[in-house]
Amino acid sequence: MSGGGQARRALLLVNPKARNGGFSLDAVRDTLRQGGIEPFEPPGDPDCTAVIKRHAGASDLVILGGGDGTLNAAAPALVETGLPLGILPLGTANDLARSLGLPTDPVAAAGLITTEEARPVDLGRVNGHYYFNVASIGFSAELAGDLTAESKKKWGTLGYAIAAIRVLRRVRPFTVYLEHDGQTETITTIQVSVGNGRHYGGGMTVEETATVDDGKLDFYSLEVKHWWRLLALLPALRRGTQGKAADVRAFDTTEIVVKTKKPRPVNTDGELSTYTPAHFKVCPRAVRIFAPEASQRPGVARPGFTLPF
């Protein structure tokens, strides 16, 4: 904060490939300085994890400009260094930012970093890969493989819906073996999702009461027989009430193993990062993020049309 104290030093990194990665940072820099934070921006390096580790000793905090994929990539370095994180929402969906109640305007988000505390949040972890929002196997992983950076930049969240319609027509049920809470289950599904946060997919909600700091994972499985059934489930998927449907299995846990007959890719926050068998765990209070206190966060998803992934 501004005043007589020494300015905090912030490592400011922006992903130029993010949908709004070309946003002018002049007003952001001014806002940070007025709030007692001095940003510094080292020469470009595509590996943000390496940059954060390299400059950790000279930084009081890290500020990342980008979308959920950018944050996902930085998670290992944030855990290792313990540096608190400020977020400039410059991506397509910005699901973590919405889960935390951050402003969508980057300048307003910069102002929030200067006034709010760094609050602990959980991370999901699957086969050694961290994620903030949700990890999925099945339909959403196929969608992630089809969705290009160019289509996200051009169409925004509508790009997800366009790609989803293409993928839906070829999606087929598959068998999954679950191990959790001392029990095993065999299910047939088109997608299983393991959520750590609240929002994902540019408009979906993992579970209606989920938060990114509740110390648990929220699992659901779409055990629908026909792809068009997903259209009927859309309102529930947006509200996070899909677990009440007869053809959706849902529960919360802290650890789960998901196995399939053949290896299937796992989509973590929009990136294909590993394959089944997949061992999921929650990592409570793993990182700190500048955000409003929990009572100030909105409890509804952003309006708009998309499909689950």
C-alpha positions as CSV (number, residue, x, y, z in Angstrom):
1,M,0.0,0.0,0.0
2,S,1.1,3.6,-0.5
3,G,2.6,5.6,2.3
4,G,5.9,6.1,3.9
5,G,7.0,2.4,3.8
6,Q,9.4,0.9,1.3
7,A,7.8,-0.2,-1.9
8,R,7.3,-3.9,-2.5
9,R,9.0,-5.3,-5.5
10,A,6.8,-7.2,-7.9
11,L,8.0,-9.6,-10.7
12,L,5.6,-8.7,-13.5
13,L,5.2,-11.3,-16.2
14,V,2.6,-11.2,-19.1
15,N,1.9,-14.0,-21.5
16,P,1.9,-12.3,-25.0
17,K,0.0,-15.2,-26.4
18,A,-3.0,-14.8,-24.0
19,R,-6.1,-13.5,-25.7
20,N,-5.5,-10.0,-24.3
21,G,-1.8,-10.4,-23.9
22,G,-1.2,-7.2,-26.0
23,F,-3.0,-5.0,-23.4
24,S,-1.1,-1.8,-22.7
25,L,0.4,-2.1,-19.2
26,D,1.1,1.7,-18.7
27,A,-2.0,2.2,-16.5
28,V,-1.3,-1.0,-14.7
29,R,2.2,0.1,-13.8
30,D,1.0,3.5,-12.6
31,T,-1.7,1.9,-10.4
32,L,0.8,-0.5,-8.9
33,R,3.3,2.3,-8.1
34,Q,0.6,4.5,-6.6
35,G,-0.2,1.6,-4.3
36,G,3.3,1.1,-3.2
37,I,4.4,-1.7,-5.5
38,E,7.3,-1.3,-7.9
39,P,7.1,-3.7,-10.9
40,F,10.1,-5.0,-12.7
41,E,9.9,-6.9,-16.0
42,P,12.9,-9.1,-16.9
43,P,13.6,-9.8,-20.6
44,G,11.2,-12.2,-22.2
45,D,11.5,-15.9,-21.5
46,P,8.8,-18.5,-22.5
47,D,9.4,-20.5,-19.3
48,C,7.7,-18.5,-16.6
49,T,8.6,-21.1,-14.0
50,A,12.3,-20.6,-14.6
51,V,11.9,-16.8,-14.5
52,I,10.1,-16.9,-11.2
53,K,12.7,-19.1,-9.6
54,R,15.5,-17.0,-11.0
55,H,14.2,-13.8,-9.5
56,A,12.5,-15.1,-6.4
57,G,15.2,-13.7,-4.1
58,A,14.7,-10.2,-5.4
59,S,10.9,-10.3,-5.4
60,D,8.2,-9.7,-2.8
61,L,5.4,-10.9,-5.0
62,V,4.7,-12.2,-8.5
63,I,2.1,-10.6,-10.8
64,L,1.0,-12.7,-13.8
65,G,-0.9,-11.4,-16.8
66,G,-2.7,-14.1,-18.8
67,G,-5.3,-16.8,-18.5
68,D,-5.8,-20.0,-16.6
69,G,-3.1,-21.8,-18.7
70,T,-0.5,-19.1,-17.7
71,L,-1.4,-19.5,-14.0
72,N,-1.3,-23.3,-14.3
73,A,2.2,-23.1,-15.8
74,A,3.5,-20.9,-13.0
75,A,2.0,-23.0,-10.1
76,P,5.1,-25.2,-9.5
77,A,7.4,-22.1,-9.1
78,L,4.8,-20.4,-6.8
79,V,4.7,-23.4,-4.6
80,E,8.5,-23.8,-4.5
81,T,9.2,-20.1,-3.8
82,G,6.3,-19.3,-1.6
83,L,5.8,-15.9,-3.3
84,P,2.3,-14.5,-3.2
85,L,0.5,-14.1,-6.6
86,G,-1.3,-11.1,-8.1
87,I,-3.5,-11.8,-11.2
88,L,-4.1,-9.6,-14.2
89,P,-7.0,-11.4,-16.1
90,L,-5.9,-11.3,-19.7
91,G,-7.0,-14.7,-20.9
92,T,-10.1,-16.0,-22.6
93,A,-12.1,-17.5,-19.7
94,N,-10.2,-16.3,-16.6
95,D,-12.0,-18.9,-14.5
96,L,-9.7,-18.7,-11.4
97,A,-10.0,-14.9,-11.4
98,R,-13.8,-15.2,-11.4
99,S,-13.7,-17.9,-8.7
100,L,-11.8,-15.4,-6.5
101,G,-14.0,-12.5,-7.3
102,L,-11.3,-10.5,-9.1
103,P,-12.2,-7.6,-11.4
104,T,-12.1,-8.4,-15.1
105,D,-10.5,-5.1,-15.9
106,P,-6.7,-5.4,-15.6
107,V,-6.2,-2.0,-14.2
108,A,-8.8,-2.6,-11.5
109,A,-7.2,-5.9,-10.8
110,A,-3.9,-4.2,-10.3
111,G,-5.5,-1.8,-7.8
112,L,-6.9,-4.8,-5.9
113,I,-3.4,-6.3,-5.6
114,T,-2.3,-3.1,-3.8
115,T,-5.1,-3.1,-1.3
116,E,-6.1,-6.8,-0.6
117,E,-4.3,-9.5,1.4
118,A,-2.6,-12.5,-0.1
119,R,-5.1,-15.3,0.9
120,P,-4.2,-19.0,0.8
121,V,-5.9,-21.2,-1.8
122,D,-5.7,-24.9,-2.6
123,L,-4.2,-26.6,-5.6
124,G,-5.3,-29.9,-7.2
125,R,-2.5,-32.2,-8.2
126,V,-2.6,-35.1,-10.7
127,N,0.4,-37.3,-11.4
128,G,2.6,-34.5,-10.2
129,H,0.9,-31.7,-12.2
130,Y,-0.7,-28.8,-10.3
131,Y,-4.0,-27.2,-11.4
132,F,-6.3,-24.5,-10.0
133,N,-9.7,-25.1,-11.5
134,V,-10.5,-28.6,-12.8
135,A,-9.0,-31.7,-14.4
136,S,-11.0,-33.8,-16.8
137,I,-10.8,-37.1,-18.7
138,G,-13.0,-37.8,-21.8
139,F,-15.0,-35.2,-23.6
140,S,-13.2,-32.2,-22.3
141,A,-9.7,-33.6,-23.0
142,E,-10.8,-34.3,-26.6
143,L,-12.1,-30.7,-26.7
144,A,-8.8,-29.3,-25.4
145,G,-7.0,-31.2,-28.2
146,D,-9.3,-29.6,-30.9
147,L,-9.3,-26.1,-29.5
148,T,-6.5,-23.9,-31.0
149,A,-5.0,-20.8,-29.5
150,E,-6.1,-18.9,-32.6
151,S,-9.7,-19.8,-32.2
152,K,-9.7,-18.8,-28.5
153,K,-8.1,-15.5,-29.4
154,K,-10.6,-14.9,-32.3
155,W,-13.8,-16.1,-30.7
156,G,-13.3,-16.0,-27.0
157,T,-15.5,-18.3,-25.0
158,L,-17.6,-18.8,-28.1
159,G,-14.7,-20.7,-29.6
160,Y,-15.1,-23.3,-26.9
161,A,-18.7,-23.8,-27.9
162,I,-17.9,-24.1,-31.6
163,A,-15.2,-26.7,-30.9
164,A,-17.5,-28.6,-28.5
165,I,-20.2,-29.0,-31.1
166,R,-17.6,-30.7,-33.4
167,V,-16.3,-33.0,-30.6
168,L,-19.8,-34.0,-29.3
169,R,-20.6,-35.9,-32.4
170,R,-17.7,-38.3,-32.0
171,V,-17.7,-38.7,-28.3
172,R,-18.3,-42.3,-27.0
173,P,-18.8,-43.7,-23.5
174,F,-15.8,-45.5,-21.9
175,T,-15.1,-47.5,-18.8
176,V,-13.5,-45.9,-15.7
177,Y,-12.3,-47.6,-12.5
178,L,-12.4,-45.4,-9.4
179,E,-10.5,-45.8,-6.1
180,H,-11.4,-43.3,-3.4
181,D,-12.3,-43.2,0.3
182,G,-11.6,-46.9,0.8
183,Q,-13.9,-48.1,-2.0
184,T,-13.7,-49.0,-5.7
185,E,-16.2,-48.4,-8.4
186,T,-16.6,-49.2,-12.1
187,I,-18.5,-46.7,-14.2
188,T,-19.3,-46.0,-17.8
189,T,-19.1,-42.3,-18.7
190,I,-18.3,-39.7,-21.4
191,Q,-16.3,-37.5,-18.9
192,V,-15.0,-37.5,-15.4
193,S,-14.0,-34.2,-13.8
194,V,-12.1,-33.5,-10.6
195,G,-12.5,-29.9,-9.5
196,N,-10.3,-27.9,-7.1
197,G,-11.9,-24.5,-7.7
198,R,-15.3,-23.2,-8.4
199,H,-15.5,-22.1,-12.1
200,Y,-14.1,-23.6,-15.2
201,G,-14.8,-23.7,-19.0
202,G,-15.7,-20.1,-19.3
203,G,-19.1,-20.4,-17.6
204,M,-19.4,-23.7,-15.8
205,T,-19.4,-24.4,-12.1
206,V,-17.8,-27.4,-10.6
207,E,-20.3,-27.7,-7.7
208,E,-22.7,-25.1,-6.3
209,T,-20.9,-24.8,-2.9
210,A,-17.3,-25.3,-4.1
211,T,-14.6,-22.8,-3.4
212,V,-10.9,-22.8,-4.3
213,D,-10.0,-22.8,-0.6
214,D,-12.3,-25.5,0.9
215,G,-9.7,-28.2,1.2
216,K,-11.4,-30.7,-1.0
217,L,-11.9,-32.0,-4.5
218,D,-15.3,-32.2,-6.2
219,F,-15.7,-35.2,-8.5
220,Y,-18.5,-35.7,-11.1
221,S,-19.0,-38.1,-13.9
222,L,-21.4,-37.6,-16.9
223,E,-22.9,-41.0,-17.3
224,V,-25.3,-40.0,-20.1
225,K,-26.3,-42.4,-22.9
226,H,-26.7,-39.8,-25.7
227,W,-24.7,-36.7,-26.4
228,W,-27.8,-34.6,-26.7
229,R,-28.5,-35.2,-23.0
230,L,-25.6,-32.7,-22.3
231,L,-27.7,-29.9,-23.8
232,A,-30.4,-30.6,-21.2
233,L,-27.8,-30.6,-18.5
234,L,-26.3,-27.3,-19.5
235,P,-28.3,-25.2,-17.0
236,A,-27.3,-27.5,-14.1
237,L,-23.6,-27.5,-15.3
238,R,-23.6,-23.7,-15.2
239,R,-25.1,-23.6,-11.7
240,G,-23.1,-26.5,-10.3
241,T,-26.2,-28.6,-9.5
242,Q,-25.4,-31.4,-12.0
243,G,-24.8,-33.8,-9.2
244,K,-28.6,-33.9,-8.5
245,A,-29.3,-35.4,-12.0
246,A,-29.9,-39.2,-12.1
247,D,-27.2,-39.7,-14.8
248,V,-24.5,-37.7,-13.1
249,R,-22.4,-39.2,-10.3
250,A,-21.0,-36.6,-7.9
251,F,-19.1,-36.6,-4.5
252,D,-16.3,-34.7,-2.8
253,T,-13.1,-36.2,-1.6
254,T,-9.4,-35.3,-1.0
255,E,-7.8,-38.1,-3.0
256,I,-8.9,-40.3,-5.9
257,V,-7.3,-42.6,-8.5
258,V,-8.9,-42.9,-11.9
259,K,-7.9,-45.8,-14.2
260,T,-9.0,-46.6,-17.8
261,K,-8.5,-49.6,-20.0
262,K,-6.1,-47.7,-22.2
263,P,-4.2,-44.5,-21.4
264,R,-6.4,-41.4,-21.8
265,P,-5.2,-37.8,-21.7
266,V,-6.0,-35.6,-18.7
267,N,-6.9,-32.0,-19.3
268,T,-5.8,-29.7,-16.5
269,D,-7.1,-26.1,-16.8
270,G,-7.2,-26.4,-20.6
271,E,-3.9,-28.1,-21.1
272,L,-3.3,-31.8,-21.8
273,S,-0.7,-32.5,-19.1
274,T,-0.7,-36.3,-18.3
275,Y,-2.4,-39.6,-18.9
276,T,-4.4,-42.2,-17.0
277,P,-3.9,-43.9,-14.6
278,A,-4.4,-40.6,-12.8
279,H,-3.8,-40.0,-9.1
280,F,-5.5,-36.9,-7.9
281,K,-4.9,-35.2,-4.5
282,V,-5.8,-31.8,-3.0
283,C,-3.0,-29.6,-1.8
284,P,-4.6,-27.4,0.9
285,R,-3.4,-23.7,1.2
286,A,-0.6,-24.4,-1.3
287,V,-0.3,-20.9,-2.7
288,R,-1.3,-17.3,-1.7
289,I,-3.3,-15.0,-4.1
290,F,-4.2,-11.4,-3.6
291,A,-8.0,-11.5,-3.5
292,P,-11.1,-10.3,-1.7
293,E,-12.1,-12.2,1.4
294,A,-14.4,-15.1,0.8
295,S,-17.6,-13.3,1.8
296,Q,-17.0,-10.7,-1.0
297,R,-16.8,-13.3,-3.8
298,P,-19.7,-13.6,-6.3
299,G,-21.6,-16.9,-6.1
300,V,-22.9,-17.0,-9.7
301,A,-21.3,-17.9,-13.0
302,R,-20.8,-15.4,-15.8
303,P,-23.7,-15.3,-18.3
304,G,-23.0,-16.6,-21.8
305,F,-23.2,-19.8,-23.8
306,T,-20.6,-22.5,-23.7
307,L,-20.5,-26.3,-23.3
308,P,-19.0,-28.4,-20.5
309,F,-15.3,-29.3,-20.7
